[in-house]
Amino acid sequence: MAPSIWQILIIVIAVVLLFGAGRLPQIMGDLAKGVQSFKKGLKEEDDEKKKENNPE
């Protein structure tokens, strides 16, 4: 079951009230850095597996 627009709106309002509008850009920036780091780690892991399977 996908969340409705009202559920998403309530969550957004709760987050703004908890953290304040001033800190949201900082939190989103930190979240983006975490996602980028995670993707980089996955890519490195895939590269290592390819090297193990195809030694040259």
Backbone as numpy.savetxt, mean C-alpha at the origin, in Angstrom:
# Nx Ny Nz CAx CAy CAz Cx Cy Cz
-19.10 -9.46 -0.74 -19.94 -8.28 -0.74 -19.06 -7.04 -0.74
-19.18 -6.22 -1.72 -18.39 -5.00 -1.85 -18.97 -3.90 -0.97
-18.09 -3.07 -0.42 -18.59 -1.97 0.42 -19.34 -0.94 -0.42
-20.39 -0.41 0.16 -21.17 0.61 -0.56 -20.51 1.97 -0.39
-20.99 2.94 -1.11 -20.45 4.30 -1.06 -20.61 4.87 0.34
-21.68 4.53 1.03 -21.91 5.06 2.38 -20.90 4.48 3.37
-20.58 3.22 3.23 -19.59 2.61 4.11 -18.21 3.24 3.89
-17.85 3.45 2.65 -16.57 4.08 2.34 -16.54 5.50 2.88
-17.62 6.24 2.73 -17.71 7.61 3.21 -17.55 7.66 4.73
-18.19 6.77 5.44 -18.07 6.73 6.91 -16.64 6.43 7.32
-15.97 5.53 6.64 -14.58 5.21 6.95 -13.68 6.41 6.70
-13.89 7.11 5.59 -13.09 8.29 5.27 -13.28 9.37 6.33
-14.51 9.59 6.75 -14.79 10.60 7.78 -14.12 10.21 9.10
-14.19 8.94 9.45 -13.56 8.48 10.70 -12.05 8.68 10.65
-11.43 8.38 9.52 -9.99 8.56 9.38 -9.61 10.02 9.50
-10.37 10.90 8.86 -10.09 12.33 8.93 -10.24 12.83 10.36
-11.24 12.35 11.07 -11.44 12.78 12.45 -10.33 12.27 13.36
-9.87 11.05 13.12 -8.82 10.47 13.97 -7.46 11.11 13.73
-7.08 11.28 12.50 -5.73 11.73 12.17 -5.65 13.21 11.82
-6.74 13.81 11.46 -6.73 15.21 11.05 -6.35 15.35 9.59
-6.86 16.37 8.96 -6.63 16.56 7.53 -5.17 16.90 7.23
-4.47 17.49 8.18 -3.07 17.88 7.95 -2.12 16.70 7.88
-2.41 15.63 8.59 -1.51 14.48 8.61 -1.81 13.47 7.52
-2.95 13.56 6.88 -3.32 12.58 5.86 -2.32 12.50 4.70
-1.83 13.61 4.14 -0.85 13.49 3.07 0.42 12.75 3.51
0.85 12.99 4.73 2.03 12.31 5.26 1.77 10.81 5.40
0.61 10.45 5.90 0.26 9.04 6.07 0.16 8.35 4.72
-0.46 9.01 3.74 -0.58 8.43 2.40 0.79 8.29 1.74
1.68 9.25 1.97 3.04 9.16 1.43 3.79 7.97 2.02
3.65 7.77 3.33 4.29 6.63 3.98 3.71 5.31 3.47
2.41 5.29 3.26 1.76 4.09 2.73 2.26 3.79 1.32
2.40 4.82 0.50 2.90 4.63 -0.87 4.33 4.10 -0.86
5.17 4.62 0.04 6.54 4.12 0.15 6.55 2.66 0.55
5.66 2.28 1.46 5.58 0.88 1.88 5.17 -0.03 0.74
4.21 0.39 -0.05 3.75 -0.40 -1.20 4.88 -0.54 -2.23
5.60 0.55 -2.49 6.72 0.50 -3.44 7.80 -0.45 -2.95
8.10 -0.40 -1.66 9.11 -1.28 -1.08 8.68 -2.74 -1.20
7.41 -3.00 -0.96 6.87 -4.36 -1.06 6.99 -4.88 -2.49
6.61 -4.05 -3.46 6.71 -4.46 -4.87 8.16 -4.70 -5.27
9.07 -3.85 -4.79 10.49 -4.03 -5.09 11.00 -5.34 -4.52
10.58 -5.67 -3.31 10.98 -6.93 -2.70 10.47 -8.13 -3.48
9.23 -8.05 -3.94 8.68 -9.15 -4.75 9.46 -9.32 -6.05
9.80 -8.20 -6.68 10.54 -8.25 -7.95 11.92 -8.85 -7.73
12.59 -8.46 -6.64 13.91 -9.01 -6.35 13.83 -10.51 -6.09
12.79 -10.92 -5.39 12.61 -12.35 -5.11 12.40 -13.13 -6.40
11.59 -12.58 -7.31 11.36 -13.24 -8.59 12.66 -13.33 -9.40
13.46 -12.26 -9.37 14.74 -12.27 -10.09 15.68 -13.33 -9.53
15.70 -13.48 -8.20 16.55 -14.49 -7.58 16.11 -15.90 -7.98
14.81 -16.13 -8.02 14.29 -17.44 -8.40 14.64 -17.75 -9.85
14.56 -16.74 -10.72 14.91 -16.94 -12.13 16.39 -17.29 -12.27
17.24 -16.65 -11.48 18.67 -16.93 -11.54 18.97 -18.35 -11.05
18.24 -18.80 -10.04 18.43 -20.15 -9.51 18.00 -21.20 -10.55
16.92 -20.93 -11.26 16.38 -21.88 -12.23 17.16 -21.88 -13.54
17.79 -20.77 -13.89 18.50 -20.65 -15.15 19.95 -20.22 -14.91
20.78 -21.08 -14.36 22.18 -20.68 -14.14 22.90 -20.56 -15.49
23.69 -19.52 -15.63 24.38 -19.29 -16.90 25.84 -19.56 -16.77
